[in-house]
Each structure stands twice: as structure tokens, then as C-alpha cells.
């Protein structure tokens, strides 16, 4: 069992279900846009860090803490057991004395970044924590860990029952749609036909993105999604990503990308690496243990063949027309490097995910019994997409529309 402990209870029963004519919504947030509470009790990971206490982990976290960024990274770095007899999802554990849980699971307070989306739904008659629910998750973990599947499935079913047995619209942003895709492809068609009205991926990161390969060497701070300013922080942050299975789930899958983008250039050797070259990249960097994790989790939530189509109505959104970081030119392959914008390798995209990523779900147009549309929003960046008026207006229209049936 993974040592990360997340809140397993979903919302208590709520009185006064919403109007039977309104499609309820369950939102799956982006990478690290769910509030996490980290509790530390008698830790021995780093004697320079507080022995006990608490801190939170989420984008734009404004909660004060005695734990500095390096300490937070070290205490959130998952331990990995190389024992091949263990199933891969069970090889990860927290640092001794550390537990992690989602704050306010199921409630909109757990993902405050999406306030504009909640307000738009409220303007259409929706009520928070009743017909707007949030399926947050520990972004370090993949959807086969931490009880994600059972907890999310239960929340969808509860939302359905508490809103007049109305099928639920699953809305996800960035990495959130990967977790929805896992849920949909690990339930049967009868479950989807009963509980799911449709699927709205907002810039779904289904095949991963090139950026994550360079993060293995530079790190990335969650609070502002900025790069570390000190070598110590770059090292602590990079090490945290190296053992987080979601890093590899989020990295561009060579089955989709092939060699269509360069993700690392190593100036010490003159060698360049594409997604297809990830085994050599990790080997050249001396990351043989991490390669075990990568082998299992890169492309581990398939979506691109009919066997893995979601088989629900899909209304997808993406941004485009913006320079997007897909990799970096590095002096060498040392873990823990400082980086500046002049080292970035750019491609077209939404400022966070490249066009290859955002266009990959077009294969779902081949679904036989379900509708599919991908709406482009030129000039809209990745993190503005969930608050863009046109996107939210289309979401309201989708919620009002009937499901398609063969």
C-alpha cells in the first residue's frame, strides 16, 4: 500500500438535491492544483528541517510554514523500493514520519484556482459541493495509486445519486483528464452509460509533454511553477520529480511523439535527445533506477487506439499559437541545475503544452457511438483556458445538451 494517505471519505449526504434538469459536474484539477496537507511527525530525513509540523502543497499556496522549499521537497520525495517482486504501484512510500492527504476532498475549496469556473456555473444555477464537486488527487502519484480510482468512482456515483440520478459531466484540466481517462477505461460501458453525461478535457495532457524530461535535471517549484533560484533547491526539487511516478506519466510518450521534438541537448557531448531516446537519456545520466519507473509509467494511460477510447461524448478545448517550452539545452546531465530562459527549447502550443499534446485526442473523432469535438482557442494560454468566457459558455451548452446514442 502506498504510504501517501489521502482522505478517503467523500462528501456527506447533502439535503436538497439540485434540480433534476441540471447536469452535475465533477472537476479533476491540473497537476498540483489540488490542496495537499503534509503532516510531519519526528522526521529524520534532514536534521536541518523541523522535526515535526505541517505544510501545504498547491499552486499559489499562500499558507505560511516553518518548512522552507528545500525541506518541503525532501519530505515529499517518495522512496522507491527496487524489489521486482512488488507490483510497481506498491514500490513507493513516503519519507518516515510523513503523511499526505487531500484537503477538503470533493469540495470546491480543495481547488481554489478554478474560482472563475465555479462562479460561471453558479450563474447558471449550480451550487458548490452539491452539483459542483472536485475529485482532487495527490499529483505526485499516478491514478493506479493512493486509492484514486475507488475514491473518484465513489464520488461520481454519489454526485449522480444526490442530484436526481442525473449523469455527471467529467471536467478535467491539464493532467486531470489523464485521471478521468483512467477512470473511464477501468469501468465498464454500463457504468459509463449510467453515470457519465460526457467528458470535457481542457488541454488534456494525454500523451505527456516534453518539458518533464528537463525537469528531471532542473526541478520546478509548485508554488509558482517557477524554476529554482539556488543549486540546493534545484537539486532537492529535481530529486523529488525523479522518484514521483507522475513525472513519467506526464512526460511525452514516444509512441505518440516519436522523434518529432528535442527535449534535451547536452552541451558536454553535443548529443540531443527526443522522446524516443528517453532510455539513452536516463542511461547517460546514470539514472538506472529511475529508468525502471519510466519504463512502467511513460504512456501508462493509453488513449489512442479504439480499445482505449473513452466511449462517452467528448467536448475538448485547447489553446494555441503561443511559444511553449518542450525542453532545454543543458551544460551536462547533472541532477540539480539552474536554468535561464535562453536555454529553453520552444515549439508551438498553449505556453505549457505543445500542439502535439493538445491535438492528440483527435483520434477520438473515430468513436462510433459518441460525439467528439475539439475547440481551438488561439492565443489563450494553458492556465487561462478554464476561465476563458468562450470555453465556459460552451461548457454550459454541453451541460444542457442531451447525450448522443447510437
C-alpha positions in Angstrom: 0.0 0.0 0.0 1.3 3.4 -0.9 2.2 5.4 2.2 0.7 8.6 0.9 -2.6 8.9 2.9 -5.4 10.8 1.2 -8.8 11.5 2.5 -11.0 8.5 1.6 -14.3 9.9 2.7 -16.4 11.6 0.1 -18.8 14.3 0.9 -21.5 13.5 3.4 -25.1 13.3 2.1 -26.5 16.7 1.3 -30.1 17.7 1.7 -32.0 19.3 -1.1 -30.7 17.8 -4.3 -30.3 20.1 -7.3 -32.9 20.5 -10.0 -33.3 17.2 -11.9 -32.8 19.1 -15.1 -29.3 20.2 -14.4 -26.3 18.0 -15.3 -23.9 17.8 -12.3 -20.2 18.4 -12.7 -17.2 16.7 -11.2 -13.9 18.6 -11.8 -10.5 16.9 -11.9 -7.8 19.6 -11.3 -4.5 20.0 -13.0 -1.1 19.0 -11.8 -0.6 20.3 -8.2 -3.8 22.4 -8.3 -5.3 20.3 -5.6 -4.6 21.4 -2.0 -2.4 18.8 -0.2 -1.7 18.8 3.6 1.6 17.3 4.6 1.9 16.3 8.2 5.4 15.6 9.6 6.0 13.7 12.8 9.5 13.1 14.1 11.1 13.1 10.6 14.7 12.1 10.2 15.1 12.8 6.5 17.0 16.0 7.1 18.2 17.2 10.6 18.2 20.8 9.3 14.5 20.7 8.8 11.8 21.0 11.6 11.3 17.7 13.3 7.5 17.9 13.2 4.9 20.2 11.9 2.7 20.7 8.8 2.8 22.5 5.5 0.6 22.6 2.4 1.4 21.9 -1.3 -0.5 23.5 -4.1 0.0 26.1 -6.9 -0.3 29.6 -5.4 -0.1 28.3 -1.9 -0.2 31.3 0.5 0.0 29.4 3.8 3.0 30.3 6.0 5.2 27.4 7.1 8.3 26.7 9.1 9.4 24.3 6.3 11.4 26.0 3.6 11.2 24.9 0.0 14.2 22.5 0.2 12.7 20.9 3.3 9.3 20.5 1.6 10.9 18.9 -1.4 12.9 16.5 0.7 9.9 15.5 2.8 7.7 15.0 -0.3 10.3 12.9 -2.1 8.9 9.4 -2.5 11.1 6.5 -1.5 11.3 3.8 -4.2 11.8 0.1 -3.5 13.6 -1.7 -6.3 12.3 -5.1 -5.3 11.0 -6.6 -8.6 8.6 -8.9 -6.7 6.5 -5.9 -5.7 3.9 -4.6 -8.2 5.1 -1.2 -9.4 2.4 0.9 -7.8 3.3 -0.5 -4.4 7.0 0.2 -4.6 6.6 3.9 -3.5 6.4 5.1 0.1 6.6 8.4 2.0 9.6 9.5 4.0 9.4 8.1 7.5 7.1 10.2 9.7 5.4 11.9 6.7 1.7 11.6 5.7 -0.1 13.4 2.9 -3.8 14.0 2.4 -6.1 15.9 0.1 -7.6 18.9 1.9 -11.4 19.0 1.7 -11.8 16.2 -0.8 -14.8 16.6 -3.0 -15.3 20.3 -2.2 -14.6 23.3 -4.4 -12.3 24.7 -1.6 -9.9 21.9 -2.4 -9.0 23.5 -5.8 -9.3 27.4 -5.5 -7.6 28.0 -8.8 -10.9 27.3 -10.6 -12.9 30.0 -8.9 -14.0 31.6 -12.2 -15.4 28.2 -13.4 -17.3 27.8 -10.2 -18.8 31.3 -10.4 -19.8 30.7 -14.0 -21.6 27.5 -13.0 -23.2 29.3 -10.1 -24.6 32.0 -12.5 -26.4 29.1 -14.3 -27.9 27.9 -11.0 -25.3 25.4 -9.8 -24.4 25.1 -6.1 -20.9 24.4 -4.8 -20.4 21.0 -3.2 -23.8 19.8 -4.3 -23.8 19.7 -8.1 -20.2 21.0 -8.4 -17.8 18.5 -6.9 -14.0 18.2 -7.1 -12.1 15.0 -7.5 -8.7 16.1 -6.2 -5.6 13.9 -6.1 -2.0 13.8 -5.0 -0.2 14.9 -8.1 2.9 13.0 -7.3 1.0 9.8 -7.7 -0.5 8.1 -10.8 -4.1 7.0 -11.0 -3.3 3.4 -10.1 -2.1 4.6 -6.6 -3.3 6.2 -3.4 -6.8 4.9 -3.7 -7.6 7.3 -6.6 -9.8 5.0 -8.6 -12.1 3.8 -5.8 -12.4 7.3 -4.4 -13.2 9.1 -7.7 -15.6 6.4 -8.8 -17.5 6.7 -5.5 -17.6 10.5 -5.8 -19.1 10.3 -9.3 -21.7 7.8 -8.1 -22.6 9.8 -5.1 -22.9 13.0 -7.2 -25.2 11.2 -9.6 -27.5 9.9 -6.8 -27.6 13.1 -4.8 -28.6 15.1 -7.9 -31.7 13.2 -9.0 -29.8 10.3 -10.7 -28.5 12.7 -13.3 -25.4 11.5 -15.3 -22.3 13.6 -14.4 -20.1 15.7 -16.7 -16.4 14.9 -16.0 -14.4 18.1 -16.5 -10.6 17.9 -16.3 -7.7 20.4 -16.8 -4.2 19.5 -18.0 -3.3 16.3 -16.1 -6.8 16.0 -14.7 -8.1 14.4 -18.0 -5.5 11.7 -17.7 -7.0 10.6 -14.4 -10.5 10.8 -16.0 -9.3 8.7 -18.9 -8.0 6.1 -16.4 -11.4 6.1 -14.6 -13.3 5.7 -17.8 -11.1 2.9 -19.2 -11.2 1.0 -15.9 -15.0 0.9 -15.7 -17.4 -0.9 -18.0 -19.7 0.6 -20.7 -22.7 0.0 -18.5 -21.2 2.2 -15.7 -20.3 4.9 -18.2 -23.8 4.8 -19.7 -25.3 5.1 -16.3 -23.2 7.7 -14.5 -21.4 9.8 -17.2 -23.1 12.5 -19.2 -19.8 13.4 -21.0 -16.1 14.3 -20.8 -14.7 17.8 -21.1 -10.9 17.8 -21.3 -9.4 21.3 -21.0 -5.9 21.0 -22.6 -5.7 17.3 -21.7 -2.2 16.1 -21.3 -3.0 12.6 -22.6 0.4 11.8 -24.3 2.5 13.8 -21.9 4.7 16.9 -22.7 8.4 17.3 -23.4 9.0 19.7 -20.6 9.1 17.0 -17.9 12.4 15.5 -19.2 14.3 18.6 -18.4 12.6 18.9 -15.0 14.4 15.8 -14.1 17.6 17.9 -14.1 16.4 21.4 -13.1 13.4 20.8 -10.8 10.3 23.0 -10.8 8.7 24.7 -7.8 5.0 24.0 -7.4 4.1 27.2 -5.5 4.7 29.4 -8.6 5.6 26.8 -11.3 8.9 28.7 -11.4 12.4 27.3 -11.7 14.6 27.1 -8.5 17.0 30.0 -7.9 19.6 28.1 -5.9 21.6 24.9 -6.7 20.4 23.4 -3.4 16.8 23.9 -4.3 17.3 22.7 -7.9 18.8 19.5 -6.5 16.0 19.0 -4.0 13.3 19.7 -6.5 14.8 17.5 -9.2 15.3 14.6 -6.8 11.6 14.9 -5.9 10.5 14.6 -9.5 12.9 11.7 -10.2 11.0 9.3 -7.9 7.5 10.6 -8.5 5.7 8.3 -10.9 3.5 11.1 -12.2 6.7 12.7 -13.7 6.9 9.9 -16.2 3.2 9.7 -16.8 3.4 13.4 -17.7 6.4 13.1 -20.0 5.9 12.9 -23.7 5.2 9.3 -24.8 7.4 8.2 -27.8 4.5 6.1 -29.1 2.8 9.5 -29.9 5.8 11.8 -30.3 8.4 9.6 -31.8 11.3 12.0 -32.6 9.2 15.0 -33.5 10.7 17.2 -30.8 14.0 17.6 -29.0 13.6 17.5 -25.2 17.3 17.7 -24.1 20.5 19.0 -25.7 23.6 18.1 -23.7 26.4 20.6 -24.5 29.1 18.4 -22.9 28.7 15.7 -25.5 26.8 17.5 -28.3 24.1 14.9 -28.1 20.4 15.6 -28.5 17.5 13.5 -27.2 14.0 13.2 -28.4 11.1 11.4 -26.5 12.1 8.2 -28.4 15.6 8.5 -26.8 14.5 8.5 -23.2 16.2 5.2 -22.3 19.5 6.5 -23.5 19.0 9.9 -21.8 18.4 8.2 -18.4 21.3 5.8 -19.0 23.7 8.6 -20.0 22.6 10.5 -16.9 23.3 7.5 -14.6 19.7 7.2 -13.7 19.3 3.4 -14.0 16.9 3.1 -11.0 14.7 5.9 -12.3 14.6 4.2 -15.7 12.6 1.4 -14.0 9.9 3.9 -13.1 10.0 5.5 -16.5 9.7 2.1 -18.3 6.4 1.4 -16.4 4.8 4.8 -16.4 5.6 6.6 -19.6 2.4 6.2 -21.7 0.8 4.1 -19.0 -2.7 5.5 -19.5 -3.4 4.7 -23.2 -5.9 6.6 -25.2 -5.0 6.5 -28.9 -6.4 3.2 -30.1 -10.1 2.1 -30.2 -9.7 -0.3 -27.3 -8.9 2.7 -25.1 -11.3 5.3 -26.4 -13.3 6.8 -23.6 -16.6 5.9 -25.3 -18.5 8.9 -23.9 -19.4 12.2 -25.6 -16.2 14.4 -25.6 -16.1 18.2 -25.9 -12.4 19.1 -25.7 -10.8 22.5 -25.5 -7.2 23.7 -26.2 -5.2 26.9 -26.6 -2.7 27.5 -29.4 -0.4 30.0 -31.0 2.0 30.6 -28.1 5.7 29.7 -27.6 5.9 26.7 -25.4 8.8 25.1 -23.6 9.3 21.5 -24.7 12.9 21.0 -23.5 16.2 22.6 -22.6 19.9 22.9 -23.6 21.9 21.8 -20.6 25.7 22.0 -19.9 25.6 18.4 -18.9 23.3 15.7 -17.4 23.9 16.5 -13.7 20.8 16.5 -11.5 20.2 19.9 -9.9 21.0 22.6 -12.4 20.0 26.2 -12.6 18.4 27.3 -15.9 17.5 30.5 -17.6 15.1 31.2 -20.4 17.9 31.3 -23.0 18.3 27.6 -22.6 14.7 26.7 -23.4 13.8 24.7 -26.5 10.5 26.1 -27.8 7.6 24.8 -30.0 4.1 26.0 -30.7 1.4 25.3 -28.1 -0.5 26.9 -25.3 2.5 28.1 -23.3 2.7 24.9 -21.2 1.8 22.0 -23.5 2.8 21.7 -27.1 0.4 21.3 -30.1 1.3 17.6 -30.4 0.0 17.1 -26.9 -3.1 19.2 -27.3 -4.1 17.7 -30.6 -3.5 14.0 -29.7 -7.1 13.4 -28.6 -8.3 14.0 -32.2 -8.2 10.2 -32.7 -11.4 10.1 -30.7 -13.3 11.5 -33.6 -13.4 7.9 -34.7 -15.7 6.9 -31.8 -18.7 5.2 -33.4 -21.5 5.9 -30.9 -20.4 9.1 -29.2 -19.8 12.7 -30.3 -16.4 14.4 -30.3 -15.3 18.0 -30.9 -12.0 19.8 -30.2 -12.4 23.6 -29.9 -9.3 25.7 -30.6 -8.8 29.0 -28.7 -5.9 30.8 -30.4 -3.8 33.0 -28.1 -5.3 31.5 -24.9 -2.7 30.1 -22.6 -2.8 26.9 -20.7 -3.8 28.3 -17.3 -6.3 30.9 -18.7 -8.2 28.2 -20.5 -10.5 27.2 -17.6 -11.5 30.8 -17.0 -12.0 31.9 -20.7 -15.5 33.1 -21.4 -16.0 31.2 -24.7 -14.8 28.0 -23.1 -17.1 28.4 -20.1 -20.1 29.3 -22.4 -19.5 26.1 -24.4 -19.3 24.1 -21.1 -22.7 25.4 -20.1 -24.1 24.5 -23.5 -22.6 21.0 -23.2 -24.3 20.5 -19.8 -27.6 21.4 -21.3 -27.3 19.2 -24.4 -28.6 15.6 -24.4 -26.2 12.7 -24.7 -25.6 11.1 -28.1 -26.7 7.5 -28.5 -26.3 5.1 -31.5 
